[in-house]
Amino acid sequence: MHETTALLVEFGAVILALGLLGRLAGRVGLSPIPLYLLAGLAFGHGGLLPLNASEEFVGVGAEIGVILLLLLLGLEYSASELVTSLKTQYPSGAVDFLLNAIPGAVAALLLGWGPVAAVALAGVTWISSSGVIAKVLTDLGRLGNRETPVILGVLVLEDLSMAVYLPLLTALLAGVGLAGGSVTLLIALGAVGIVLYLALRHGRLISRWVSSDNPEMLLLVVLGLTVLVAGIAQELQVSAAVGAFLVGISLSGEVAEGARKLLMPLRDLFAAIFFVFFGLSTDPTAIPPVLLPALLLAVVTTVTKVLTGWYAARRAGIGPNGRLRAGGTLVARGEFSIVIAGLTTAVEPRIGPIATAYVLIMVILGPLTARWTAPVVNRARTGLLPLFGITSRKPAEPAPSETPAAAEETPAAEEAAEEAPEPPAPREDAHALPPHG
């Protein structure tokens, strides 16, 4: 078979398989990410149907997928929203980092993988999946709940932290040393600061320059600008993903809304290809030996994310049920954990298998913890604790309804007033979160 023909046949088969898997995931109510990863394992070396002709082409598509993921994420937030989150949510962001990054770093060191792998695995366990969480909030009807802005605030801080973390990780992976890493980090911080300043002061001018009534022209300008900036950022060792994120932040208003609608289908396509490519680069036979460490890491970081949500919601004056729901919702990891692991596998290939196993577990566990954390804890408090001679000081709260209208029905009037649902505060020109990732 001719090389071009083989590429078309293989690539078409991959896209068709992804479409069928995505449809299957939608019917069973799960994120398609784990199925995409499993497809990559099946198509990779050592899998059932290894790709030969199209692997390099899929690799290029995977790079575009990362860029589009971060671009769409940047389009969801305005510069003023990021600054406000930094001012009000930074204690929660610090707790989130300490509770969830440290377990990954400690696990890598215990496995004898060295400091660079520790920094990478810390990022894998730290960052929650905005895409999966957005879908969970929508499916459970919780967009109007009082704890939802708290969840969004934590996610915003995590996403903004990526603009600092990714350049630092890239420098460590390149082996540039402490001095070179410091320069790269300063460049990244300077770039973030400049973009935030320009977006705050001159965001309308930037958006007006990019704006076009012709959807085709708008798509070409935004996509071309993003890929160009991503390439320049990559050359400066700041990370192409960060460059794309900064482009998204700089756009606002109708331009951001229009660009998001045009780019979402492309984002979904190339993001799926990215997950497949990550699976291609992972040897399926390497997963069973790390399955137990990945499972232990999943258990620990599930607890730490619940504690993170509890702390953040408590700072906002939200009651126990809302705190538990916030923590359970934040559990899911997904796209950005894979992005971090994908950057690392070329230098530290042992990260790939454990990251794949970990994300497979967490992306399935996340929707379950979002739904059941509060009911299970309440049931334990009212039913199991008395068996050990432990009694609650206050009456048990009923399990919350999954609809915003009945999100917080507690016996006490103060609790009911405190937990009354209110709409989240998204940016004026965007939805609170992307629909899926």
Summary of the structure (lengths in Angstrom):
residues: 437
radius of gyration: 21.8
end to end distance: 35.5
largest distance: 74.3
contacts: 1614
relative contact order: 0.17
helix: 76%
strand: 0%
